[in-house]
Amino acid sequence: MGGIEAKAADEILAGLDRRWSASRLPSSLLACDSAVMIREIETVTLFRMAVLAVLVFTAPVRAADMAFFIKNLRKEAVAVELFSRDRETVWPGNDKVFLIDPSSQKSVPLSCNQGEHICYGAWVDGNDGISAGVGPDNDQPCDTCCFICVEHSTETIDLVP
């Protein structure tokens, strides 16, 4: 959480503390036994945690521009797509692919969300049975084909025979 969001959260939670302080509680609650007071404190604590969670999870997402440098070391043309693991986004999208000629390379700039996980899927053009990364349908297991979106960074993908 950034500095502004943290400050806003602190101010909201401080306001909740003032609203729920003992001096503002109804006299009927002040006269209750300790078990009732503990339940009331637990309720306030849960409410504060819920407010904090909403603030944390609704913090604005920062866009980042990064690039992938893809080297096709194969003797066949290769189709490549990049898939977000954090949202329903595919690059280049719209049923298109990055087509990389045999023994060539391509720089692919993209805009992503800072910290987003991006995985590549590659396959021989015209034969998706020969694939790499997460494959053409983003459904293959892969330990080394995912990267984290970092502003002004470049990741290299070597597609080998």
N, C-alpha and C positions, 0 to 999 in steps of 0.2 A: 504494500500500500504506500503510495507517495506521501510526501509531506503535507500537501493540502488536504488529501483525503483523511490522513491520520488526525490532523488538527480538527477537521470537521467532525470526525467520529468522537474525539475527546470532548468537544463542545456539546454534542448531543448527549453523550453519556453523562457529562457533568450536569446537564439540565435534568436528566432523569433522576440523578442523585438528589437534586434539590426538590423535585416534585415528590419524591418518595421518602424524604427524610422524616424522622419521627415527629418533628414539630408540626408537620403538615398532615400527619395521619389522623383519621377520626379518633375521637376519644374512646370509642368502642373497641378499636383495635389496640389502643394503648393499654386497656384494661384486660385484654385477653391473656391467656396463659402462654407459656413459652413455646409450646408446640404449634400454636396458631401463628405466633410471630415467626417461627422458623419457616413454616410453610409460606408465609407472606414474603419473607426474604428470599426464599428459593424461587418463588414466582417472579419477583423483581429481577433476580440474577438471570433467570432464563430469558426474561424479556430483554434485558440488556445484551445478552449474548446473541439473541435473534437480531436485534437492531444492528449490532456490530457485524454480524455475518452478512446482512443485506448490504451494508456499506462496503464491505470488502469485495463482495461478489458483483457489485454493480459499478465498481470503479471503471473508468473509461479504459478501453483497450488502445494502446499506442500502435500506430502503424509503423512498419519498418520496411525499408527497401534493401534487398539483398540480391545476390546473384548465385546461380549455379553454373559452373564451368563443366560441361559434359564432353568427355572424350570418347569417341567410338573407335575402339581398337580392333573391331571386327572387320571382316571382309564383306559383310552385308550391311545394308542400311538398317538403322534401328529407330523405332518409335519410342518416345519417352513421354510420360506424364508425371507430374508432381502432385501428391495428394496430401492434404492437411489431415492430421490425425485428431485435430481439436474441433473442427467444424466441417461442414459439407462443402468443401472448396477443392477444386481441381484446376491445375494450370496445365496447358493453356485454357482448358474449358471448352464448352460448346461443341463437344464431340470432335475436337481437334487434338493433334499431337505435335510434339516437337520432333521433326524428322531429321535425323543426323546421318549424312552420307557415310559410306565406308571410309575408314581411316581418316576421319575428320573430327572437328570439334565445334562446339557452339556455346556461346555465353547466353544464359537465360536470366534476364533480370525479372524480379517479381516483387510485388508488394504483399507483405504478410503481417500478421500480428506479432509483436515482440514476444518471444518465448514460445511461439507456436511450433508444434512438431510437424515436420514436412518429410515425407518419404517419397522415394522415386520408384516408379515401375517402368521397366524397359522390356522391349521384345523385338525380335527380328521382324522387320516390316514385312507383312504378309504371312507371318507364321507366329502367332502368339503362343504356340507350344514351346518355343525357345525363348525364355524370359529371364529377367534378373530383377532384383529388388523385390517389391511387393507384387510384381506382375501387372498385367494390363487391367485387371479387375480389382486391384488393391486388396487382394485376399491371400497373399502368400506370406508365410512367416519370414522375417528378416531381422538379423541382429545388427547389421552394419549399413543399412540403407536409409536411415532416418537422421535428420539434422534438426537443429533448433534455430528458429528465425532470430537473427541478431542483426541489428541495424548496421549497414555498410560492410557486411561480411560477404565472403565468397566461399562456397563449398565446391569441391571438385569431385566429380563422379567419373570413374574409369570403367567403361564397359568393355570387358575383356572376352576373348573367345572362350 
